[in-house]
Amino acid sequence: MDLRVFAGRGAAERVAREEIVGREGAGFVLKLEVRREFFADGAVPGDGLVVAAGDVAELNTQLAGTIVEAVDFRGAVDDAEFAGGPSLPAEWRAYLQSPSWFRRGLLASGKYVWLYPPAEGREILAIWEAEERFPGIALIGGDGGLENFVFDLRQDPAPVLMVSNASESWADAVVQAPDAADFIKRLEDGTFDLAVG
């Protein structure tokens, strides 16, 4: 498979979301450092450089640091994912069923966010056994560690809250966004930051 190399993350994200997700169902942006010698003129063109599959081995010898998955975008979540679970806010469902949504990665704010499609959120919630302590909970993601992003479906609109794996009740929750629309906007513009209690 050919790779496209960009000098900046913005162009790489646009290609991943607008071209690759539609074709492959998922698009990934990796951050890596490559020695300038790899590029014929010492610079990556603004519209990117295609590294042919046969040249990937050479690219690997020119890596100057660690490869990091910066962001993962996914295609529309199927209607079946929403069956058998609570009714999620309409804005959240529309976001997950859009042509491309942010699955996980580092935001411009420096925060790591990992979002779950509905069925995955329900599976994790069942393992966590939190539904009794948190009536009306819908797990939608996390920070890649012990903090979880959830909807409190007892409220309308349902706020996005953060609860720890060690949380005992809603009293331990910290508001992250007043509703799904605000949460989505800040994810998409990269300004989402964890609010701590």
C-alpha angles and dihedrals in degrees: 000000000000119000128214117217121201131185091222137039096231095066091044091052092050092053093045093050102036102036114015102041092053092050101037105021091240135050127197132197115203125194115217140152118231126188112252090236089074090068116071095225096027096252138082112235115242093246091052137253124260113226107202117229089249091058097050091092089057090047089053091056089054097054112124100189147000123320111234127189099231098182142354121205124191136199127243117313112236120247089244089069090067096050118104095020139089120289105266123208112282092237091055093049091048090050093051090047094049118110090261132014133177108259101175144329148096116313124214086257088064093247121131116225128183117190126198130214110236099263092049091049090052092049093051091045090053091053090047090051091212102136094092093051092042111039111196095022124153115184112218105165149313147225094263090261134055100318121093132198113221142167118235096218091187087080130064113241091030111229122220108242135182118228127176124230085247095052115123102196146349087281087076094053123112120208113241099172134359092233145351094271093058092046092050093047092053092045091051096046091043095238098113111124129174115262110213126206 
